Amino acid sequence: MESFGLILNVILTIYLVIDSRKYGKSPVLWGILGFVFGLIALGIYFIKTDRKVIGWILTILSIIGYLSLIVLFVLAVFFLGSFGP
């Protein structure tokens, strides 16, 4: 499952590097941001390049997804810790 996230970030990085040149943005900056932050960086990039609707939708959905993963992780730690010795 970790390989899916890595492959997705590499695809996003390649897209951002190629597309950022069309809009006069720094391909190195957007490539690094795309690899590290993934879908959030893609959403922000869409917002910065005047594709605001899809950018905001993608950014909000990815933030909700990350927050739900954090909440699930905290709940899992809480419940596993409460059933211990």
Buried (B, 14 or more C-beta within 10 A) or exposed (E): EEEEEEEEBEEBBEBBBEBBEEEEBEBEEBBBBBBEBBBBBBBBBBBBBEEEEEBBEBBEEBEEEBEEEEEEEEEEEEEEEEEEE
